Amino acid sequence: MEIVEQKLLSPNEVMEKIEEAYIKKQKLSVVRLGDGEALTLAQSIVMPFSEIQKREFLPYAGLQVPNLKARDELLEAIKKADIVGVAMNELEDFTPLLNKCFHAHKIDVEEMTLTNACINYFLLENDMLKNFLLKNPNIRVLLVGNATPYLLPIFNRVNIKVAGLIKPVKGVKDWQRVTQLAGKYRFDIALVSAGIAAVMICEEIAKKTNKIAIDFGHATNLIGIRKYL
């Protein structure tokens, strides 16, 4: 079955699951799949390396092609993730490629809990994430990723507790080191902005710590620009 035929959780429904996980102290990983993740999954099984290497943004997203180890690790993280954000974009490298990869890797979307891959941005709209963090003043937030230091003064200004900051994240080869570091912190929710590696990091952090981990992506950069906090 195709991605577009599946029901996607709304931002409100995702936020409800985040709040429930926090109250019940349960694991919750929210990951997102866009073109970088689709191309990672596509290596050798859907597309040849030579074609994927033409996408010049991939090193920025943390992937040097070929890397079949990263493909397989990403695949396992997707299968285990609690909520998977999927691209809803008909450009070739987004939803169409993701559908091909799911079929090739025998991923059954009917067994997954899906939302839109832009969930990181949607959680900022209508102050959903802000209200959750501010109404629970004891929440400790772990920031993971190269851009997350940008959030420190913003969170401090509104009295959101930052449990720690992990940077740098050096691409998909670095995710295991990062998750080991995360285990040294006491936190309730991790916001991870780390390109393709964020999928593996979020799932592993959530599993090992029984906490919430959200693949936050470029939403990190928007928080201050658009005055979300």
C-alpha positions as CSV (number, residue, x, y, z in Angstrom):
1,M,0.0,0.0,0.0
2,E,1.2,3.5,-0.8
3,I,2.0,6.2,1.7
4,V,-0.7,8.5,0.4
5,E,-3.3,5.9,1.2
6,Q,-2.5,5.8,4.9
7,K,-3.9,7.9,7.7
8,L,-1.5,10.4,9.1
9,L,-1.5,11.6,12.7
10,S,-2.4,15.2,12.9
11,P,-0.1,17.6,14.8
12,N,-2.6,17.7,17.6
13,E,-2.6,13.9,17.8
14,V,1.2,13.8,17.8
15,M,1.3,16.4,20.5
16,E,-1.1,14.3,22.6
17,K,1.2,11.3,22.3
18,I,4.1,13.4,23.4
19,E,2.2,14.6,26.4
20,E,1.0,11.1,27.2
21,A,4.5,9.7,27.0
22,Y,5.8,12.4,29.3
23,I,3.1,11.8,31.9
24,K,3.4,8.0,31.8
25,K,7.2,8.1,31.5
26,Q,7.2,6.0,28.3
27,K,9.5,5.8,25.4
28,L,8.5,7.8,22.3
29,S,10.6,8.3,19.2
30,V,9.4,10.7,16.5
31,V,11.5,10.5,13.3
32,R,11.2,12.0,9.9
33,L,11.9,10.8,6.4
34,G,12.6,13.2,3.5
35,D,14.7,13.0,0.4
36,G,18.0,12.4,2.3
37,E,16.5,9.4,4.1
38,A,14.9,8.1,0.9
39,L,18.1,8.3,-1.0
40,T,20.0,6.5,1.9
41,L,17.4,3.7,1.8
42,A,17.6,3.5,-2.0
43,Q,21.3,2.7,-2.2
44,S,21.9,-0.3,-4.6
45,I,18.5,-1.7,-4.1
46,V,16.4,1.0,-5.8
47,M,19.0,3.3,-7.3
48,P,22.7,2.8,-8.3
49,F,25.3,4.6,-6.2
50,S,26.3,6.7,-9.3
51,E,22.9,8.2,-9.5
52,I,22.6,8.9,-5.8
53,Q,26.0,10.6,-5.7
54,K,24.6,13.3,-8.0
55,R,22.6,14.7,-5.1
56,E,25.2,17.1,-3.8
57,F,23.4,17.9,-0.6
58,L,23.9,14.4,0.9
59,P,27.3,15.1,2.6
60,Y,25.6,18.1,4.3
61,A,22.9,15.7,5.5
62,G,25.6,13.4,6.9
63,L,25.9,10.7,4.2
64,Q,28.9,9.8,2.0
65,V,27.7,7.4,-0.7
66,P,28.2,4.5,-0.8
67,N,27.3,3.5,2.7
68,L,25.2,0.3,2.9
69,K,25.8,0.1,6.7
70,A,24.0,3.4,7.1
71,R,21.2,2.2,4.8
72,D,20.7,-0.9,7.0
73,E,20.9,1.0,10.3
74,L,18.4,3.6,9.0
75,L,16.1,0.8,8.0
76,E,16.2,-0.8,11.4
77,A,15.6,2.5,13.1
78,I,12.5,3.2,10.9
79,K,11.0,-0.2,11.7
80,K,11.4,0.4,15.5
81,A,10.4,4.1,15.6
82,D,7.1,4.9,17.3
83,I,6.0,7.7,15.0
84,V,7.4,8.1,11.5
85,G,7.0,11.3,9.6
86,V,6.9,10.7,5.9
87,A,7.4,13.1,3.0
88,M,4.2,14.2,1.3
89,N,5.9,15.7,-1.7
90,E,5.5,14.3,-5.2
91,L,8.9,15.4,-6.4
92,E,10.9,12.3,-7.5
93,D,13.2,12.0,-4.5
94,F,10.5,12.4,-1.9
95,T,7.3,10.4,-1.6
96,P,7.7,8.4,-4.9
97,L,11.2,7.3,-4.0
98,L,10.2,6.6,-0.4
99,N,7.3,4.3,-1.6
100,K,9.8,2.4,-3.8
101,C,12.2,2.0,-0.9
102,F,9.4,0.7,1.4
103,H,8.4,-1.8,-1.2
104,A,12.0,-2.9,-1.9
105,H,12.8,-3.3,1.8
106,K,9.4,-4.9,2.5
107,I,8.3,-2.2,5.0
108,D,4.6,-2.5,5.6
109,V,3.2,1.1,6.0
110,E,0.0,-0.3,7.3
111,E,1.8,-1.5,10.5
112,M,3.4,1.9,11.1
113,T,2.2,5.0,12.9
114,L,2.7,7.8,10.4
115,T,2.6,11.6,10.4
116,N,3.7,14.3,8.0
117,A,7.5,14.7,7.8
118,C,7.0,18.4,8.4
119,I,5.8,17.5,11.9
120,N,8.8,19.4,13.4
121,Y,7.5,22.6,11.9
122,F,3.9,21.9,12.7
123,L,4.7,21.4,16.4
124,L,5.8,25.0,16.5
125,E,2.6,26.3,15.0
126,N,-0.1,27.5,17.4
127,D,2.6,27.3,20.2
128,M,2.0,23.6,20.7
129,L,5.5,22.8,21.7
130,K,6.0,26.0,23.6
131,N,2.9,25.5,25.7
132,F,3.9,21.9,26.4
133,L,7.3,22.9,27.6
134,L,6.1,25.9,29.6
135,K,3.2,24.2,31.4
136,N,5.6,21.5,32.6
137,P,8.4,23.6,34.1
138,N,10.3,20.5,35.4
139,I,10.9,19.1,31.9
140,R,14.6,18.8,31.1
141,V,15.5,19.2,27.4
142,L,18.5,17.6,25.9
143,L,19.7,19.4,22.7
144,V,21.5,17.3,20.1
145,G,23.1,18.6,16.9
146,N,25.4,21.1,15.4
147,A,22.8,23.9,15.3
148,T,21.3,23.4,18.7
149,P,23.6,25.8,20.6
150,Y,21.4,28.5,18.9
151,L,18.6,27.4,21.2
152,L,20.4,27.8,24.5
153,P,19.9,31.5,25.0
154,I,16.3,31.3,23.8
155,F,15.4,28.5,26.2
156,N,17.2,30.2,29.0
157,R,15.2,33.4,28.4
158,V,11.9,31.6,28.8
159,N,13.1,29.3,31.7
160,I,13.1,26.0,29.8
161,K,15.6,23.7,31.5
162,V,18.4,22.5,29.3
163,A,19.8,19.2,30.6
164,G,22.7,19.2,28.2
165,L,24.0,19.9,24.7
166,I,25.7,17.3,22.5
167,K,27.7,18.5,19.5
168,P,29.1,18.0,17.0
169,V,27.3,15.2,15.2
170,K,29.6,14.1,12.4
171,G,27.1,12.4,10.0
172,V,25.6,9.0,10.0
173,K,28.8,7.3,11.1
174,D,28.6,9.2,14.4
175,W,25.2,8.3,15.7
176,Q,26.3,5.5,18.1
177,R,28.8,7.8,19.8
178,V,26.2,10.5,20.2
179,T,23.6,8.1,21.7
180,Q,26.2,6.9,24.2
181,L,26.8,10.5,25.3
182,A,23.1,11.1,25.6
183,G,22.9,8.3,28.2
184,K,25.1,10.4,30.6
185,Y,22.4,13.1,30.9
186,R,19.2,13.2,32.9
187,F,16.5,14.5,30.6
188,D,12.8,14.1,29.7
189,I,12.8,15.1,26.0
190,A,15.6,15.2,23.4
191,L,15.4,17.6,20.4
192,V,17.7,16.2,17.7
193,S,18.8,18.2,14.7
194,A,21.3,15.9,13.0
195,G,20.4,15.3,9.4
196,I,19.9,11.6,8.4
197,A,21.6,10.4,11.6
198,A,18.7,12.0,13.6
199,V,16.5,9.0,12.8
200,M,18.9,6.5,14.3
201,I,19.8,8.8,17.2
202,C,16.1,9.5,18.2
203,E,15.1,5.8,18.1
204,E,18.2,4.7,20.1
205,I,18.0,7.5,22.6
206,A,14.3,6.8,23.2
207,K,14.8,3.1,23.6
208,K,17.8,3.3,25.9
209,T,16.5,6.0,28.2
210,N,12.8,5.4,28.0
211,K,12.3,9.1,27.2
212,I,11.0,11.2,24.3
213,A,13.2,11.9,21.3
214,I,12.0,14.1,18.4
215,D,13.8,14.5,15.1
216,F,13.7,18.3,15.1
217,G,15.6,19.1,12.0
218,H,15.7,22.7,10.7
219,A,12.9,23.7,13.1
220,T,15.8,24.5,15.4
221,N,16.7,27.5,13.2
222,L,13.1,28.8,13.0
223,I,12.4,29.1,16.7
224,G,14.2,32.4,17.2
225,I,13.6,33.8,13.7
226,R,9.8,33.5,13.9
227,K,9.7,34.2,17.7
228,Y,8.2,30.8,18.6
229,L,9.6,31.0,22.1
